[in-house]
Amino acid sequence: MAKEYNPQLAEMGTKIVARREELGMTATELSIYADISTVTLSSAESGHSAIGTDKLIRIADVLKVPLSYLQPGKLEKYSEIPSELIPLLPKLKKKSPEEQRKLIQMFASMIDIM
């Protein structure tokens, strides 16, 4: 039985292919680096199959994009994070809630000054 085409999955697949090609990476290389089968990747890229969040996270990591990059366009504009900030997020998460709040306030104040 053939898998049904899904436009939202196809949009995600198109984004995976575009970024992979932008990096000069083959589908085989991406599947190896993300530790997923080429069949699974092919199915995801063609929009015929959903894949688990754990695999999407690995794909996004290999493609050096935030997970939100793979979301359908309507959500993307609200959840995109500039790529320069992504390495800072794990450091921020290690801080206490109080320290996080202070850092965010500091950052917001700096933006207002500029």
SULMOWO-V927932 format. One record per residue. N is the residue number from 1. RES is the residue in one small letter. PHI is phi in radians with two decimals (* if undefined). PSI is psi in whole degrees, 0 to 359 (* if undefined). D_FIRST is the distance of its C-alpha to the first C-alpha in whole Angstrom. Layout:
((N RES PHI PSI D_FIRST) (N RES PHI PSI D_FIRST))
//
This chain:
((1 m * 126 0) (2 a -1.28 144 4) (3 k -1.36 141 7) (4 e -1.36 140 9) (5 y -1.21 136 13) (6 n -2.21 118 15) (7 p -1.01 322 19) (8 q -1.19 320 21) (9 l -1.17 324 18) (10 a -1.12 320 19) (11 e -1.09 317 23) (12 m -1.10 316 23) (13 g -1.07 320 21) (14 t -1.08 320 23) (15 k -1.16 320 26) (16 i -1.09 312 25) (17 v -1.08 314 25) (18 a -1.05 314 28) (19 r -1.21 320 30) (20 r -1.05 314 29) (21 e -1.20 325 30) (22 e -1.03 325 33) (23 l -1.50 359 34) (24 g 1.22 32 33) (25 m -1.88 140 31) (26 t -1.46 164 28) (27 a -1.08 322 24) (28 t -1.10 317 25) (29 e -1.09 315 28) (30 l -1.06 317 27) (31 s -1.12 323 24) (32 i -1.19 310 27) (33 y -1.12 325 30) (34 a -1.55 356 27) (35 d 1.02 49 26) (36 i -2.30 160 23) (37 s -1.28 153 20) (38 t -1.14 328 20) (39 v -1.14 316 16) (40 t -1.09 314 16) (41 l -1.11 316 19) (42 s -1.05 317 17) (43 s -1.10 320 14) (44 a -1.22 316 17) (45 e -1.15 330 19) (46 s -1.51 353 16) (47 g 1.40 20 16) (48 h -1.83 355 12) (49 s -2.67 137 13) (50 a -1.45 149 16) (51 i -2.18 159 18) (52 g -1.15 156 21) (53 t -1.02 321 24) (54 d -1.04 320 26) (55 k -1.26 322 24) (56 l -1.10 321 25) (57 i -1.10 317 28) (58 r -1.12 319 28) (59 i -1.11 312 27) (60 a -1.03 320 29) (61 d -1.10 313 32) (62 v -1.12 322 31) (63 l -1.39 356 31) (64 k 1.01 46 35) (65 v -2.30 155 33) (66 p -1.21 153 34) (67 l -0.96 326 30) (68 s -1.07 336 31) (69 y -1.01 328 31) (70 l -1.46 351 27) (71 q -1.25 156 27) (72 p -1.00 150 26) (73 g -0.86 323 30) (74 k -1.09 326 31) (75 l -1.52 332 32) (76 e -0.98 317 33) (77 k -1.12 338 36) (78 y -1.62 342 37) (79 s -2.09 1 36) (80 e -1.17 139 37) (81 i -2.12 130 39) (82 p -0.95 137 41) (83 s -1.04 333 40) (84 e -1.18 337 44) (85 l -1.52 340 44) (86 i -0.99 315 41) (87 p -1.12 340 43) (88 l -1.41 338 45) (89 l -1.06 314 43) (90 p -1.06 324 43) (91 k -1.15 318 47) (92 l -1.11 319 47) (93 k -1.15 336 45) (94 k -1.33 344 47) (95 k -1.39 157 50) (96 s -1.17 160 51) (97 p -0.97 322 50) (98 e -1.14 314 54) (99 e -1.12 322 54) (100 q -1.05 313 50) (101 r -1.05 316 52) (102 k -1.11 317 55) (103 l -1.11 319 53) (104 i -1.15 318 51) (105 q -1.08 318 54) (106 m -1.06 314 56) (107 f -1.08 315 53) (108 a -1.08 319 53) (109 s -1.12 319 57) (110 m -1.11 321 57) (111 i -1.13 318 54) (112 d -1.10 325 57) (113 i -1.22 325 59) (114 m -1.30 * 58))
//
